[in-house]
C-alpha cells in the first residue's frame, strides 16, 4: 500500500486522537470522538495507534509521518498513564533506532549527497593515477608539500599538523575541522541547495586529490593506514550533513502544496535530526583519528581490516537498526 493511501485510510482516527488530546482536561476514560466504542476499548485503539507507527517505520514511509506518529503515541501514552516525558531515554532511543529509520526514510537525499561527495572523490583519485599533475588543479604546491611531510614515513606523527602537541589537541582540531565542513554543507542548503551541492562536490574533489596524490607517489601504507580506521564515520557524517542541506534546499525548490515557509519549517525539523547523526559520527571519527589512526607498529592489513569492519558496521547500522518485524 502506498503512503498516501495509508494516510487516507487512517487519518480520520489520528485526527480523532488529536482532538481528544487537545483539551488536556478530558477524562482518561473518555474515548476519542468519532471512534464510537466504549471506554473499555481504549487499550485496543492505543495498540492500533502503536501498530500504525511500527508499520510506517517498517515500510520506510516518510520521516515526517513517522515523527508525527511517534509524537502522537508518546502524547497518548503520557496522558493515559501520567508518565513524564522520557527525556533520559530520548538520546538512546534516537541513536538506537530513530536515526537509521530516518536515514532510510530520507534515502533520496542521502543517496544524492553520497553521490555528490564520493563520486568526485573516486573520480579524482583515479584520474591522478593516470595524470599526476591533476592534483595541482586543486592543491597548491605548499599544500602538497605539507601533506607529503605529514604522511612521510619519517614523520613523527602521521596526519598531525606541526601546531598540535598531543592526541587530545588533535581530537579538538579534528572536531573543529570536520564540524566546519559539515556545517558548510548543511547551511548551504538555504541557498536553494546550491551551496550544499558546491561543498559536497568541492570536498569530494579535494579529498580525492590528496588521496590520489599520496597514492601516486607511493605513500600508500602511511596514508591509507592512517585514514582507514576513521573514514567510515567521517565520510558518512559528511554525507548526512549534506543530506540535511539538500533537505532544506528541496523545501525551497519543490515545496509542493505547502508554502515555502511551511515546507522549510517541516523539512528543517527532519534536516536537524540528520545533522544530529552527522555530528555524532563526526565526533566518533575525530576520536578514532586522534587516538587510533596515528598508531605505528600495526601492519597495514590490520588497519585496513579494522577500517572495513567499521564500514560494514556503519552500513549494517543504517540499513538494519530500528526495524520492526513486518506486520501482516
C-alpha positions in Angstrom: 0.0 0.0 0.0 1.3 3.4 -0.9 1.9 6.1 1.7 -0.8 8.4 0.5 -3.4 5.6 0.5 -2.4 4.5 4.0 -2.7 8.1 5.3 -6.1 8.5 3.7 -7.2 5.2 5.3 -6.0 6.0 8.9 -6.1 9.8 9.0 -9.6 10.1 10.5 -8.6 8.1 13.6 -5.4 10.0 14.0 -7.2 13.3 13.9 -9.7 12.0 16.4 -6.8 11.2 18.8 -5.5 14.8 18.3 -9.0 16.2 19.1 -9.1 14.0 22.2 -5.7 15.3 23.4 -6.2 18.9 22.7 -8.4 19.9 25.7 -5.9 18.3 28.1 -8.7 18.1 30.7 -10.8 15.3 29.1 -11.2 12.3 31.5 -8.9 9.4 30.7 -11.9 7.1 30.5 -13.4 9.1 27.6 -12.6 7.8 24.1 -11.6 10.0 21.2 -14.5 11.4 19.3 -15.8 9.5 16.3 -14.2 6.2 17.4 -17.7 5.0 18.5 -16.6 2.5 21.1 -17.0 2.3 24.9 -14.1 3.3 27.2 -13.2 -0.3 27.7 -11.8 -0.3 24.1 -9.2 2.3 24.9 -6.2 -0.1 25.1 -7.2 -1.7 21.8 -7.3 1.6 20.0 -4.0 2.6 21.6 -2.4 -0.6 20.4 -3.7 0.1 16.9 -2.0 3.5 17.0 1.2 1.9 18.1 0.8 -0.6 15.2 0.4 2.3 12.8 3.8 3.7 14.0 5.5 0.3 13.7 4.1 -0.2 10.2 5.1 3.3 9.0 8.7 2.6 10.1 8.8 -0.9 8.7 7.6 0.3 5.3 10.1 3.2 5.3 7.4 5.8 4.8 8.4 9.4 5.1 10.3 10.5 8.2 7.8 13.3 8.7 4.9 10.9 9.0 6.9 8.6 11.3 7.9 11.6 13.5 4.2 12.8 13.7 3.0 9.3 14.7 5.8 8.9 17.3 4.9 12.2 19.0 1.2 11.2 18.9 1.9 7.8 20.5 4.0 9.4 23.2 1.4 12.1 23.9 -1.4 9.5 24.3 0.8 7.2 26.5 1.7 10.1 28.8 -1.8 11.3 29.0 -3.3 7.9 29.8 -0.6 6.7 32.3 0.5 10.1 33.6 4.1 9.3 32.7 6.7 12.0 32.4 8.4 12.5 29.1 11.3 10.0 28.9 14.0 12.6 28.4 16.6 10.4 29.8 16.0 7.7 27.2 15.4 10.1 24.3 19.1 10.2 23.2 19.4 6.4 23.4 16.2 5.9 21.5 17.3 8.3 18.8 20.6 6.6 18.1 19.4 3.1 18.7 16.6 3.2 16.2 15.2 6.6 15.2 18.3 7.8 13.3 18.7 4.8 11.0 14.9 4.8 10.4 15.1 8.5 9.5 18.1 7.9 7.1 16.2 5.1 5.3 13.1 7.3 5.1 15.1 10.1 3.6 17.1 7.8 1.3 16.7 10.0 -1.8 18.6 13.0 -0.3 21.1 10.6 1.4 21.9 8.8 -1.8 22.2 12.2 -3.7 24.6 13.5 -1.1 26.6 10.3 -1.2 27.0 10.5 -5.0 27.9 14.2 -4.9 30.7 13.5 -2.3 32.0 10.1 -3.1 31.6 10.3 -6.9 34.1 13.2 -7.4 36.4 11.8 -4.7 36.8 8.4 -6.5 37.0 10.1 -9.9 39.8 12.4 -8.9 41.7 9.7 -7.0 41.7 7.5 -10.2 42.4 10.4 -12.6 45.6 11.3 -10.7 46.9 7.8 -11.2 46.8 8.5 -14.9 47.6 12.2 -14.9 49.6 13.0 -11.7 49.5 16.8 -12.3 45.7 16.8 -11.9 46.3 17.1 -8.2 47.7 20.6 -8.7 44.3 21.7 -10.1 43.1 21.8 -6.5 46.1 21.7 -4.3 48.7 24.4 -4.1 52.4 23.5 -4.1 52.6 24.4 -0.4 49.7 22.2 0.4 51.2 19.3 -1.5 54.5 19.7 0.4 52.6 19.9 3.7 50.6 16.7 3.2 53.7 14.8 1.9 55.5 15.8 5.1 52.5 14.7 7.3 52.4 11.3 5.8 56.1 10.7 5.2 57.4 7.5 6.9 59.8 9.8 8.7 57.1 12.0 10.2 57.0 11.8 14.0 53.2 11.7 14.0 51.1 10.8 11.0 48.4 13.3 10.0 49.3 15.8 12.7 50.0 19.5 11.9 53.1 21.0 13.4 50.9 23.2 15.7 49.4 20.2 17.6 51.2 18.7 20.6 49.0 15.9 21.8 46.3 13.4 20.9 43.7 15.5 22.8 44.8 18.6 20.9 44.4 16.6 17.7 40.9 15.4 18.8 39.8 19.0 19.3 41.5 20.0 15.9 39.7 17.3 14.0 36.3 18.0 15.6 36.6 21.7 14.7 37.8 20.9 11.2 35.1 18.3 10.4 32.3 20.3 12.1 33.1 23.3 9.9 32.9 21.2 6.8 29.7 19.5 7.8 28.1 22.8 8.8 29.0 24.4 5.5 27.3 21.5 3.7 24.2 21.9 5.9 23.9 25.7 5.8 24.5 25.7 2.1 21.0 24.2 1.7 19.4 27.6 2.5 20.7 28.8 -0.9 18.2 26.5 -2.7 20.6 23.6 -2.2 23.3 25.1 -4.4 25.7 25.7 -1.5 25.3 22.1 -0.4 26.0 20.8 -3.9 29.1 23.0 -4.2 30.6 22.0 -0.8 29.9 18.3 -1.4 31.5 18.4 -4.9 34.4 20.5 -3.7 35.2 18.4 -0.7 34.9 15.3 -2.7 37.4 16.6 -5.3 39.7 18.0 -2.6 39.9 14.7 -0.6 40.3 12.8 -3.8 43.2 15.0 -4.9 45.0 14.4 -1.6 44.3 10.6 -1.6 45.2 10.4 -5.3 48.5 12.3 -5.0 49.7 10.4 -1.9 48.8 7.1 -3.5 50.5 8.0 -6.8 53.8 8.9 -5.1 53.9 5.7 -3.1 52.8 6.7 0.4 50.1 4.0 0.5 51.0 2.4 3.8 51.2 5.6 5.8 48.2 7.4 4.2 45.7 4.6 3.8 46.8 3.1 7.1 46.0 6.4 8.7 42.6 7.1 7.1 41.2 3.6 7.0 40.0 3.5 10.7 38.0 6.7 10.7 36.9 7.0 7.1 33.6 5.3 7.5 32.4 7.6 10.3 33.9 10.8 8.8 32.5 10.3 5.3 29.1 9.0 6.5 28.8 12.1 8.7 29.7 14.3 5.8 27.0 12.6 3.7 24.3 13.0 6.4 25.2 16.7 6.8 24.9 17.1 3.0 21.6 15.2 3.0 20.4 17.7 5.7 21.4 20.6 3.5 19.7 19.1 0.4 16.5 18.6 2.5 16.5 22.3 3.2 17.1 23.1 -0.4 14.2 20.8 -1.5 11.8 22.8 0.7 12.7 25.9 -1.3 12.9 24.3 -4.7 9.9 22.0 -4.5 7.6 22.9 -1.6 4.7 21.1 -3.3 1.3 22.3 -2.0 2.9 23.9 1.0 4.2 27.5 1.2 8.0 27.7 1.1 8.0 28.9 4.8 5.9 25.9 5.9 8.0 23.5 3.8 11.2 24.9 5.2 9.9 24.5 8.8 8.8 20.9 8.2 11.9 19.9 6.3 14.1 21.8 8.7 12.9 19.5 11.6 14.0 16.5 9.6 17.3 18.1 8.5 18.2 19.0 12.1 17.8 15.4 13.1 20.0 14.2 10.2 22.5 16.8 11.4 22.5 15.3 14.9 23.5 12.0 13.4 26.3 13.7 11.4 27.6 15.4 14.5 27.7 12.1 16.4 29.6 10.4 13.6 32.0 13.3 13.3 32.9 13.2 17.0 33.4 9.5 16.8 35.6 9.8 13.7 37.7 12.6 15.3 38.3 10.3 18.4 39.5 7.4 16.2 41.5 9.8 14.0 43.3 11.2 17.0 44.0 8.1 19.1 43.9 5.0 16.7 44.8 6.2 13.3 48.3 7.5 14.1 49.4 4.3 15.8 52.6 2.9 14.5 53.7 -0.7 14.5 50.4 -2.1 13.3 50.5 -3.8 9.8 48.7 -2.1 7.0 46.5 -5.2 6.7 45.3 -4.9 10.3 44.3 -1.2 9.9 42.6 -1.9 6.6 40.7 -4.8 8.2 39.6 -2.5 11.0 38.5 0.1 8.6 36.5 -2.4 6.5 34.8 -3.6 9.7 33.8 -0.1 10.6 32.3 0.4 7.1 30.3 -2.8 7.5 29.2 -1.8 10.9 28.1 1.6 9.8 26.2 0.2 6.8 24.5 -2.5 8.9 23.5 0.1 11.5 21.9 2.4 8.9 20.2 -0.3 6.9 19.0 -2.6 9.7 18.8 -0.8 13.1 15.3 0.2 14.2 13.4 -2.2 12.0 10.3 -3.9 13.4 9.1 -7.3 12.5 7.0 -6.9 9.4 3.3 -6.5 10.2 0.8 -8.7 8.5 
